[in-house]
Amino acid sequence: MATVQAPPELNLPSPLPVAQNSSEFDFVTLTMTALRLVNPWAVEAKSQWQARIEPGTPEAKDRILTLAEVSQHDTPRDCWVVIYDRVYDITTFLDEHPGGADIMLEYAGGDASTAFRSSGHSKSAAKALERFVVGELPMHERMYRRPGGMRLSDIPE
């Protein structure tokens, strides 16, 4: 039969000096008390845009969205793409797309400008995108709609 030996009791001094009769705050104690009330690891990641802006509205056209924000919308239930530096929420269009949803989901959360251009979309298809606009990239992330950017004659206004 095995016996368990208990370690001898050690009386170690406190690692932090504790002032008994001091008017100063004990910041460690205060911090520990606050952490008991609030769990810092339970913080929700909130989007910068709390209010949902409907695609195609004037408010949506003025909205600035980064590529990092767009990359979070890459599922069939929440699908955004960037085409010519504008951000489009194409979630409701996935089932209607003549080429199928799969081709659009390949570019979900990213830039689909090259795919859009190379597949030979008509001018009416480019104009139809207006109803899906949710924002535009910031100037430093743009490739087309900026001074000195790539020039294409048929980019929709």
Disulfide bonds with the S-S distance in Angstrom:
none
